[in-house]
Amino acid sequence: MKRAIDFALALGALAVLALPIALVALAVRLTSRGPVLYWSDRVGRGNRIFRMPKFRSMRVDTPEVATHLLASPEQWLTPIGSFLRKSSLDELPQLWSILKGDMSIVGPRPALFNQNDLVALRTEHGVHELRPGLTGWAQIHGRDEIPIPEKVQLDAYYLRHRTLALDLRIMALTFVKVVRREGITH
């Protein structure tokens, strides 16, 4: 049932957001060189690698590591990169990953392929069996600001307590966090 809800919500969101998505794509194209989308290798359900799209908010020569591991991440941002990240507009192409079944609306955020510490802890706690999400329990509790062990504990909590009601609560709280631009470091 969750997969059917994810598919319907992603399809509806794409229909409603088609114009904003096109405008963001145009803005990315006009403000920096390189492709509009950045395809990132991510760890999905069962620790399977999949390609996840985002609107490109960083320069094309940015090292492929988690943003918090860059010495000064702001130097790598495109002219509109900070705005895209703080508004979470860079995440809109992930609706495609939800339609494909690589992601869910709610679940743990997909780890980068080289975040071995995060992947190992999630595997240890069984979180790797969940489909990664556009948003999740950890995202509404700090997003980029929480350390990996705490993030995994929050992901494990979601694994043990997931229900449609909890998913709806997470979606509502995500909307509030995005509007307030809370929990985003860059």
Phi, psi and omega in degrees: 000320180302317180298319179294319178295316178303312182299312181296316180294319180294318179296315178297318179297319178297321179294315182289325187261011183305313181293311176302322178297316179297320180293320177295317179301317178296317180297319178297315181299319185281341187254354179201155178279153179111180182289157178289319181258146172249123180259119186248135174284122183234160179264121182255201181302134181069020181063025177278136179280135174223163180263122183246127179271147172218154169293136184289120179246354181241157178298157183292340181263014180290135176300147184271075177222166176301140184307320182293347179269352176283141181302311176219088186303327183300333180291341182265350183290146172285170180305329178250007184301315181298316179298316180300318182289314183294329179270353184065015177294335178296341183275346186306322179297345178293347173302328176298316180296329177289316178300320180290338182097004177285333183227169176238168173294314182239132178170180177293141178299139182292131179286151170295152182302335184255014176270067187300323180296316179294314181298316181297316180294319178297320179296317179302325182262005178081002183294334181298345179276353177272147172288130180296156186239161173294326174218169181195179182300318179293324182296325181277356178249019175145345180049246185284348189272350185260143179291157185304313180301322178291321178300316181294323177298319178293319177298320179293324176300314179300317178305316183281336188241012187294132177211168176298321179298318178293320177300317179296320178297316180297317179298316180296315180292329176298315179303315179298314181298319181293315179299319180277352182056044181270143171080016180247127183271330182220000000 
